[in-house]
Amino acid sequence: MLNKMTQNDLFHEYYKQWIRVYKEGAIRDVTMSKYQMSLKWVQELAPDLTLKEVTRITYQQLLNDYALEHERVTTMDFHHQLKGAILDAVDEGLIERDPTRKAIIKGKNPSPKKPKYLNQFELHTLLTNLNLTDQINWDWLILLIAKTGMRFSEALAITPQDFDFPHQSLSINKTWDYKGRGGFLPTKNRSSVRKVQLDWQTVIQFSELTRYLPPEEPIFVHGKIYNSTINHLLERRCQKAKVPIITLHGLRHTHASLLLFAGVSIASVARRLGHASMTTTQKTYLHIIQELENQDLDLVMRSLSGLN
């Protein structure tokens, strides 16, 4: 049952109803949780703010209060999640003018970032320190992500039948809902459905490991899974190998970085990672691409100087 809102109603009540009407069933659970978290912050920071009191200055103050505890990028996300509801309230005559216009996005200074990727020697050192037993364990998942550049949720969804050992390939066509109730989910986008070529050593290893496993069941999933648990294991492996500590997503960055430094084209790297477009790859690995361009420039200059 919808409540008929007036200008005297609380903004967080309107926002709560707006989320239920416009977002429930239309977005993925992980995105829905972000809207619910934004609602909790509005309830905490502006519990008494009514719709008629939502002006540019009160909205800016709400953003400023939120920014005291969050980085600028997170504050921008908060702003975008509120803006859709606010613009609808303007259309309905509950708020007089768009208070989000010319909003200033602030935020805490970014915290020091962990290294995003390892170099080839560091990755080799890490992989040699994995505990690769004769049965599937989390170290094997770390190895597979390092060799394929898969997302964590994609790796969790891998089943024995996804391997095509004769053709040395792995089909990535689903993800695992580890943040929710479990079970298979679609990939992040259509471009994420792909086949990734495997090296012969990985083929031999996983053909043995999966030989007697149920073909349609995920090989890594046995109960509830937390991303933090596997990241802590990876951290311990990095410490043991005496290499920079990275995350599982850092392994994906490592995979892409090594391919780019090896001279693999951006288009091929984008397809292997399942990016929706090469633009995503270019933005994510801009620093590496710029470094490669500098190397290319040095090569061009040396070639031209040899023409004398």
Secondary structure, DSSP 8 states (H G I E B T S, - for coil): ------TTSBHHHHHHHHHHHHTTTTS-HHHHHHHHHHHHHHHHH-TT-BGGG--HHHHHHHHHHHHTTSBHHHHHHHHHHHHHHHHHHHHTTSSSS-TTTT-----B-----------HHHHHHHHHTS---SS--HHHHHHHHHHH---HHHHHT--GGGEEGGGTEEEE--EE-TTTT-SEE--SSGGG-EEEE--HHHHHHHHHHTTTS-TTS-SS-SS---HHHHHHHHHHHHHHHTS----HHHHHHHHHHHHHHTT--HHHHHHHHT-SSHHHHHHHTHHHHHHHHHHHHHHHHHHHHTT-
